[in-house]
Amino acid sequence: MTNKLRTTLMRLSMDNQLEEEIRMYHNEKNKHVIAQVSSLAAGIEFLEKRVDAVVGDMNAGKGKSFHQEMLDEMKTELVEKKAEHAALSEGLRKFDVPEEYIASVKYDIQTLIGLLDAEVQNPQMLHQIVSKFVSKVVVQRETKNVYVKVQFVNADDVLYEKNIVAEM
């Protein structure tokens, strides 16, 4: 079990791997919002073209009596879609992991790996650092599997989560 945890953490501490894993986790967790933002953008583009077409018809004297009412409805819908798009986009953009947090996590990972590799164990220090990353451990005696949930949390936001399964 220690080797699997060590390997997972070691991989995360390499180059920009931690940032990339956090970004992928965030995108996966928010894929429905990302799809909604994309759909809204397409809807906004379509509506803008429709508004331009109706305005063009009206300016060319081809407008019918209902065109102004239709134009007003489309403009209202456009304002609503743009506001929703901006709000959802802002929520996605707010996701930014401070460099200090990344540096701190990488330092803790290196320290933990050093502790795991040490000939003389320091259980108190090991527990202190492991508790920063490991949020849950489940041991199933029947299957002889150990399930460890690794989590990185910053300001109550779960930035990354991974379940590791190993045999006892």
C-alpha positions as CSV (number, residue, x, y, z in Angstrom):
1,M,0.0,0.0,0.0
2,T,2.8,2.4,0.9
3,N,4.4,1.9,-2.5
4,K,1.2,2.7,-4.4
5,L,0.7,5.9,-2.3
6,R,4.3,6.8,-2.7
7,T,4.1,6.3,-6.5
8,T,1.0,8.3,-6.9
9,L,2.3,11.2,-4.8
10,M,5.7,11.1,-6.5
11,R,4.1,11.3,-9.9
12,L,2.1,14.3,-8.8
13,S,5.2,16.1,-7.5
14,M,6.9,16.0,-10.9
15,D,7.1,19.2,-13.0
16,N,3.6,20.6,-13.7
17,Q,1.8,17.3,-13.1
18,L,0.0,18.4,-9.9
19,E,-1.3,21.6,-11.6
20,E,-2.4,19.5,-14.6
21,E,-4.1,16.8,-12.5
22,I,-5.9,19.6,-10.5
23,R,-7.0,21.2,-13.8
24,M,-8.2,17.9,-15.2
25,Y,-10.1,17.1,-12.0
26,H,-11.7,20.6,-12.1
27,N,-12.7,20.2,-15.7
28,E,-14.2,16.8,-15.2
29,K,-16.1,17.9,-12.1
30,N,-17.4,20.9,-14.0
31,K,-17.9,19.3,-17.5
32,H,-21.6,20.0,-17.4
33,V,-21.0,23.7,-16.7
34,I,-18.3,23.8,-19.5
35,A,-20.8,22.2,-21.9
36,Q,-23.5,24.7,-20.8
37,V,-21.2,27.7,-21.4
38,S,-20.4,26.3,-24.9
39,S,-24.0,25.8,-25.6
40,L,-24.9,29.3,-24.5
41,A,-22.1,30.8,-26.6
42,A,-23.5,29.0,-29.7
43,G,-27.1,30.2,-28.8
44,I,-25.8,33.8,-28.4
45,E,-24.1,33.7,-31.7
46,F,-27.2,32.3,-33.4
47,L,-29.4,35.0,-31.8
48,E,-27.1,37.8,-32.8
49,K,-27.2,36.6,-36.4
50,R,-31.0,36.5,-36.2
51,V,-31.2,40.0,-34.7
52,D,-28.9,41.3,-37.4
53,A,-31.1,39.7,-40.1
54,V,-34.3,41.2,-38.7
55,V,-32.7,44.6,-38.3
56,G,-31.4,44.3,-41.9
57,D,-34.9,43.5,-43.2
58,M,-36.4,46.4,-41.2
59,N,-33.8,48.9,-42.5
60,A,-34.4,47.6,-46.1
61,G,-38.1,48.3,-45.7
62,K,-39.0,44.6,-45.7
63,G,-40.1,44.6,-42.1
64,K,-43.6,43.4,-41.1
65,S,-45.6,44.7,-38.2
66,F,-44.6,41.8,-36.0
67,H,-40.8,42.3,-36.6
68,Q,-40.3,44.9,-33.9
69,E,-42.0,42.7,-31.3
70,M,-39.9,39.7,-32.4
71,L,-36.8,41.9,-32.3
72,D,-37.6,43.0,-28.8
73,E,-38.1,39.4,-27.6
74,M,-34.8,38.3,-29.2
75,K,-32.9,41.2,-27.7
76,T,-34.3,40.4,-24.2
77,E,-33.4,36.7,-24.7
78,L,-29.9,37.8,-25.8
79,V,-29.4,39.9,-22.7
80,E,-30.5,37.0,-20.5
81,K,-28.3,34.5,-22.3
82,K,-25.3,36.8,-22.2
83,A,-25.8,37.4,-18.4
84,E,-26.0,33.6,-17.8
85,H,-23.0,33.0,-20.0
86,A,-21.0,35.7,-18.1
87,A,-22.0,34.3,-14.7
88,L,-21.1,30.7,-15.6
89,S,-17.8,31.7,-17.3
90,E,-16.8,33.8,-14.3
91,G,-17.4,30.8,-12.0
92,L,-15.1,28.7,-14.2
93,R,-12.5,31.5,-14.5
94,K,-12.3,31.9,-10.7
95,F,-10.7,28.5,-10.5
96,D,-7.0,29.3,-9.9
97,V,-4.7,27.5,-7.6
98,P,-2.2,29.7,-5.8
99,E,1.4,29.0,-6.6
100,E,2.2,29.0,-2.9
101,Y,-0.3,26.2,-2.4
102,I,1.2,24.1,-5.1
103,A,4.7,24.7,-3.7
104,S,3.5,23.8,-0.2
105,V,1.9,20.5,-1.4
106,K,5.0,19.6,-3.4
107,Y,7.2,20.2,-0.4
108,D,4.9,18.1,1.8
109,I,5.0,15.3,-0.8
110,Q,8.8,15.3,-1.0
111,T,8.9,15.3,2.9
112,L,6.4,12.4,3.0
113,I,8.4,10.4,0.4
114,G,11.6,11.0,2.4
115,L,9.8,9.8,5.6
116,L,8.5,6.7,3.8
117,D,12.0,5.9,2.5
118,A,13.7,6.5,5.9
119,E,15.3,3.6,7.6
120,V,14.1,4.8,11.0
121,Q,10.4,5.7,10.9
122,N,8.9,8.8,12.5
123,P,5.3,7.8,13.0
124,Q,4.2,11.1,14.5
125,M,5.6,13.2,11.6
126,L,4.4,10.6,9.1
127,H,0.8,10.8,10.5
128,Q,1.0,14.6,10.5
129,I,1.8,14.8,6.8
130,V,-0.3,11.9,5.6
131,S,-3.4,13.5,7.3
132,K,-2.9,16.5,5.0
133,F,-3.5,14.3,1.9
134,V,-5.4,11.2,3.0
135,S,-9.0,11.9,3.8
136,K,-10.3,8.3,4.1
137,V,-8.9,4.8,4.5
138,V,-11.1,1.7,4.2
139,V,-9.9,-1.8,4.8
140,Q,-11.9,-4.7,3.4
141,R,-10.9,-7.9,5.1
142,E,-12.9,-10.2,2.7
143,T,-11.1,-8.9,-0.4
144,K,-7.9,-8.0,1.4
145,N,-8.0,-4.6,-0.3
146,V,-7.1,-1.2,1.2
147,Y,-8.9,1.8,-0.3
148,V,-7.2,5.2,0.3
149,K,-8.8,8.5,-0.8
150,V,-6.1,11.1,-1.5
151,Q,-7.5,14.7,-1.5
152,F,-6.0,18.1,-1.9
153,V,-8.1,20.8,-0.3
154,N,-7.5,24.6,-0.4
155,A,-9.8,27.0,1.4
156,D,-12.5,24.2,1.7
157,D,-12.4,23.6,-2.0
158,V,-11.5,20.0,-3.1
159,L,-8.9,20.6,-5.8
160,Y,-8.1,17.0,-6.5
161,E,-9.3,13.6,-5.4
162,K,-8.1,10.1,-6.3
163,N,-8.9,6.7,-4.9
164,I,-6.0,4.3,-4.6
165,V,-6.7,0.6,-4.2
166,A,-4.0,-1.9,-3.1
167,E,-3.9,-5.4,-1.6
168,M,-2.8,-5.9,2.0
